[in-house]
Amino acid sequence: MIYWLHIARQNDRTTLHKDRCPAVPTHNVTTDFWEGGWFEYPDKERALAAMEQSGTNDHRHCALCKP
């Protein structure tokens, strides 16, 4: 299963989503580490590690898909 991280630097928040979550955009999204964006990870362990290293203070799990 693929996991997505939504890093919102302006809100100082990172949110973890599953690949079929309705909150994940279906079109290609430009992402930039410094600005934030959507980042894809092949497994939950890598996604959680990236969440810890994202540089944001608020780490959340999506309320819709509950990863």
Secondary structure by P-SEA (a helix, b strand, c coil): cbbbbbccccccbbbbbccccccccccbbbbbcccccbbbbccaaaaaaaaaacccccccccccccc
